[in-house]
Amino acid sequence: MFKPLDPLLHSELRLAIVSLLISAEGAEFPYIKEQTGATAGNLSVQIDKLSAAGYIEVEKTFKGKKPCTVCRITPTGLKAFEDYVEALKSYLDVK
């Protein structure tokens, strides 16, 4: 039987955000925006959803007088991503 896919990670943009953060210690908002091609508004909404689920942590600071938002994957987010990949494998019948 197929394993259920995490609906939070099944969104293309949220999956892209988490995928970027797995390979980075942290990523600033403009970098994530550039890499995903998302609009600032949509990216902000998706980051809020991932943060509310505990998949990422968001740190808001300033660089000089400019706001700086840094996102990092959490252990919960890493586990959710690993589970998502395993669930996908059940659909592909990859062992």
Rosetta constraint file for C-alpha pairs under 8 A:
AtomPair CA 1 CA 90 HARMONIC 7.79 0.50
AtomPair CA 2 CA 87 HARMONIC 7.25 0.50
AtomPair CA 2 CA 90 HARMONIC 5.66 0.50
AtomPair CA 2 CA 91 HARMONIC 6.11 0.50
AtomPair CA 3 CA 87 HARMONIC 5.02 0.50
AtomPair CA 3 CA 88 HARMONIC 7.73 0.50
AtomPair CA 3 CA 90 HARMONIC 6.40 0.50
AtomPair CA 3 CA 91 HARMONIC 7.84 0.50
AtomPair CA 4 CA 87 HARMONIC 6.45 0.50
AtomPair CA 5 CA 9 HARMONIC 7.83 0.50
AtomPair CA 5 CA 10 HARMONIC 6.81 0.50
AtomPair CA 5 CA 84 HARMONIC 5.98 0.50
AtomPair CA 5 CA 87 HARMONIC 6.05 0.50
AtomPair CA 5 CA 88 HARMONIC 7.20 0.50
AtomPair CA 6 CA 10 HARMONIC 6.09 0.50
AtomPair CA 6 CA 80 HARMONIC 7.66 0.50
AtomPair CA 6 CA 84 HARMONIC 6.20 0.50
AtomPair CA 7 CA 11 HARMONIC 7.06 0.50
AtomPair CA 8 CA 14 HARMONIC 7.16 0.50
AtomPair CA 8 CA 50 HARMONIC 7.55 0.50
AtomPair CA 9 CA 14 HARMONIC 5.73 0.50
AtomPair CA 9 CA 15 HARMONIC 5.01 0.50
AtomPair CA 9 CA 81 HARMONIC 7.44 0.50
AtomPair CA 9 CA 84 HARMONIC 7.37 0.50
AtomPair CA 10 CA 14 HARMONIC 7.45 0.50
AtomPair CA 10 CA 15 HARMONIC 6.49 0.50
AtomPair CA 11 CA 15 HARMONIC 5.98 0.50
AtomPair CA 12 CA 16 HARMONIC 6.13 0.50
AtomPair CA 13 CA 17 HARMONIC 6.20 0.50
AtomPair CA 13 CA 36 HARMONIC 7.05 0.50
AtomPair CA 13 CA 38 HARMONIC 7.65 0.50
AtomPair CA 13 CA 43 HARMONIC 7.75 0.50
AtomPair CA 13 CA 46 HARMONIC 7.37 0.50
AtomPair CA 14 CA 18 HARMONIC 6.26 0.50
AtomPair CA 14 CA 46 HARMONIC 6.09 0.50
AtomPair CA 14 CA 47 HARMONIC 7.50 0.50
AtomPair CA 14 CA 50 HARMONIC 7.29 0.50
AtomPair CA 15 CA 19 HARMONIC 6.01 0.50
AtomPair CA 16 CA 20 HARMONIC 6.15 0.50
AtomPair CA 16 CA 36 HARMONIC 6.69 0.50
AtomPair CA 17 CA 21 HARMONIC 6.30 0.50
AtomPair CA 17 CA 32 HARMONIC 6.84 0.50
AtomPair CA 17 CA 36 HARMONIC 7.44 0.50
AtomPair CA 17 CA 47 HARMONIC 7.91 0.50
AtomPair CA 18 CA 22 HARMONIC 6.18 0.50
AtomPair CA 18 CA 56 HARMONIC 7.82 0.50
AtomPair CA 18 CA 73 HARMONIC 6.84 0.50
AtomPair CA 18 CA 77 HARMONIC 7.53 0.50
AtomPair CA 18 CA 81 HARMONIC 7.52 0.50
AtomPair CA 19 CA 23 HARMONIC 7.06 0.50
AtomPair CA 20 CA 24 HARMONIC 6.64 0.50
AtomPair CA 20 CA 32 HARMONIC 7.54 0.50
AtomPair CA 21 CA 25 HARMONIC 6.99 0.50
AtomPair CA 21 CA 26 HARMONIC 6.27 0.50
AtomPair CA 21 CA 27 HARMONIC 6.63 0.50
AtomPair CA 21 CA 71 HARMONIC 7.43 0.50
AtomPair CA 21 CA 72 HARMONIC 5.98 0.50
AtomPair CA 21 CA 73 HARMONIC 5.58 0.50
AtomPair CA 22 CA 73 HARMONIC 6.27 0.50
AtomPair CA 22 CA 78 HARMONIC 7.10 0.50
AtomPair CA 24 CA 72 HARMONIC 7.86 0.50
AtomPair CA 25 CA 72 HARMONIC 6.55 0.50
AtomPair CA 26 CA 70 HARMONIC 6.25 0.50
AtomPair CA 26 CA 71 HARMONIC 5.51 0.50
AtomPair CA 26 CA 72 HARMONIC 4.64 0.50
AtomPair CA 26 CA 73 HARMONIC 7.53 0.50
AtomPair CA 27 CA 31 HARMONIC 6.50 0.50
AtomPair CA 27 CA 32 HARMONIC 6.62 0.50
AtomPair CA 27 CA 70 HARMONIC 5.40 0.50
AtomPair CA 27 CA 71 HARMONIC 5.37 0.50
AtomPair CA 27 CA 72 HARMONIC 6.69 0.50
AtomPair CA 28 CA 32 HARMONIC 6.47 0.50
AtomPair CA 28 CA 68 HARMONIC 6.97 0.50
AtomPair CA 28 CA 69 HARMONIC 5.58 0.50
AtomPair CA 28 CA 70 HARMONIC 4.33 0.50
AtomPair CA 28 CA 71 HARMONIC 6.28 0.50
AtomPair CA 29 CA 33 HARMONIC 6.06 0.50
AtomPair CA 29 CA 68 HARMONIC 7.42 0.50
AtomPair CA 29 CA 69 HARMONIC 5.52 0.50
AtomPair CA 29 CA 70 HARMONIC 6.18 0.50
AtomPair CA 29 CA 71 HARMONIC 7.30 0.50
AtomPair CA 30 CA 34 HARMONIC 6.06 0.50
AtomPair CA 31 CA 35 HARMONIC 6.11 0.50
AtomPair CA 32 CA 36 HARMONIC 6.01 0.50
AtomPair CA 33 CA 37 HARMONIC 5.67 0.50
AtomPair CA 33 CA 38 HARMONIC 5.48 0.50
AtomPair CA 33 CA 39 HARMONIC 6.88 0.50
AtomPair CA 33 CA 40 HARMONIC 6.71 0.50
AtomPair CA 33 CA 43 HARMONIC 6.83 0.50
AtomPair CA 34 CA 38 HARMONIC 7.35 0.50
AtomPair CA 38 CA 42 HARMONIC 6.46 0.50
AtomPair CA 38 CA 43 HARMONIC 5.85 0.50
AtomPair CA 39 CA 43 HARMONIC 6.01 0.50
AtomPair CA 40 CA 44 HARMONIC 6.02 0.50
AtomPair CA 41 CA 45 HARMONIC 6.38 0.50
AtomPair CA 42 CA 46 HARMONIC 6.28 0.50
AtomPair CA 43 CA 47 HARMONIC 6.06 0.50
AtomPair CA 44 CA 48 HARMONIC 6.18 0.50
AtomPair CA 45 CA 49 HARMONIC 6.40 0.50
AtomPair CA 46 CA 50 HARMONIC 6.29 0.50
AtomPair CA 47 CA 51 HARMONIC 6.00 0.50
AtomPair CA 47 CA 56 HARMONIC 7.86 0.50
AtomPair CA 48 CA 52 HARMONIC 6.01 0.50
AtomPair CA 49 CA 53 HARMONIC 6.33 0.50
AtomPair CA 50 CA 54 HARMONIC 6.38 0.50
AtomPair CA 50 CA 55 HARMONIC 5.28 0.50
AtomPair CA 50 CA 56 HARMONIC 5.83 0.50
AtomPair CA 51 CA 55 HARMONIC 5.76 0.50
AtomPair CA 51 CA 56 HARMONIC 4.91 0.50
AtomPair CA 51 CA 57 HARMONIC 5.67 0.50
AtomPair CA 51 CA 58 HARMONIC 6.85 0.50
AtomPair CA 54 CA 74 HARMONIC 7.03 0.50
AtomPair CA 54 CA 76 HARMONIC 6.45 0.50
AtomPair CA 54 CA 77 HARMONIC 6.72 0.50
AtomPair CA 55 CA 73 HARMONIC 6.19 0.50
AtomPair CA 55 CA 74 HARMONIC 5.51 0.50
AtomPair CA 55 CA 75 HARMONIC 7.51 0.50
AtomPair CA 55 CA 76 HARMONIC 5.46 0.50
AtomPair CA 55 CA 77 HARMONIC 3.60 0.50
AtomPair CA 55 CA 78 HARMONIC 7.30 0.50
AtomPair CA 55 CA 80 HARMONIC 7.54 0.50
AtomPair CA 56 CA 71 HARMONIC 6.52 0.50
AtomPair CA 56 CA 72 HARMONIC 5.42 0.50
AtomPair CA 56 CA 73 HARMONIC 4.40 0.50
AtomPair CA 56 CA 74 HARMONIC 5.11 0.50
AtomPair CA 56 CA 77 HARMONIC 6.12 0.50
AtomPair CA 57 CA 71 HARMONIC 5.70 0.50
AtomPair CA 57 CA 72 HARMONIC 5.30 0.50
AtomPair CA 57 CA 73 HARMONIC 6.41 0.50
AtomPair CA 57 CA 74 HARMONIC 6.49 0.50
AtomPair CA 58 CA 69 HARMONIC 6.76 0.50
AtomPair CA 58 CA 70 HARMONIC 5.76 0.50
AtomPair CA 58 CA 71 HARMONIC 4.63 0.50
AtomPair CA 58 CA 72 HARMONIC 6.61 0.50
AtomPair CA 59 CA 69 HARMONIC 5.68 0.50
AtomPair CA 59 CA 70 HARMONIC 5.16 0.50
AtomPair CA 59 CA 71 HARMONIC 6.40 0.50
AtomPair CA 60 CA 67 HARMONIC 7.07 0.50
AtomPair CA 60 CA 68 HARMONIC 5.72 0.50
AtomPair CA 60 CA 69 HARMONIC 4.52 0.50
AtomPair CA 60 CA 70 HARMONIC 6.48 0.50
AtomPair CA 61 CA 67 HARMONIC 5.89 0.50
AtomPair CA 61 CA 68 HARMONIC 5.10 0.50
AtomPair CA 61 CA 69 HARMONIC 6.36 0.50
AtomPair CA 62 CA 66 HARMONIC 5.36 0.50
AtomPair CA 62 CA 67 HARMONIC 4.33 0.50
AtomPair CA 62 CA 68 HARMONIC 5.02 0.50
AtomPair CA 63 CA 67 HARMONIC 6.24 0.50
AtomPair CA 63 CA 68 HARMONIC 6.13 0.50
AtomPair CA 73 CA 77 HARMONIC 5.81 0.50
AtomPair CA 73 CA 78 HARMONIC 6.56 0.50
AtomPair CA 74 CA 78 HARMONIC 6.20 0.50
AtomPair CA 75 CA 79 HARMONIC 6.15 0.50
AtomPair CA 76 CA 80 HARMONIC 6.13 0.50
AtomPair CA 77 CA 81 HARMONIC 6.12 0.50
AtomPair CA 78 CA 82 HARMONIC 6.21 0.50
AtomPair CA 79 CA 83 HARMONIC 6.10 0.50
AtomPair CA 80 CA 84 HARMONIC 6.04 0.50
AtomPair CA 81 CA 85 HARMONIC 6.24 0.50
AtomPair CA 82 CA 86 HARMONIC 6.29 0.50
AtomPair CA 83 CA 87 HARMONIC 6.11 0.50
AtomPair CA 84 CA 88 HARMONIC 6.19 0.50
AtomPair CA 85 CA 89 HARMONIC 6.32 0.50
AtomPair CA 86 CA 90 HARMONIC 6.72 0.50
AtomPair CA 87 CA 91 HARMONIC 7.00 0.50
AtomPair CA 88 CA 92 HARMONIC 6.50 0.50
AtomPair CA 89 CA 93 HARMONIC 5.72 0.50
AtomPair CA 89 CA 94 HARMONIC 5.11 0.50
AtomPair CA 89 CA 95 HARMONIC 7.11 0.50
AtomPair CA 90 CA 94 HARMONIC 6.54 0.50
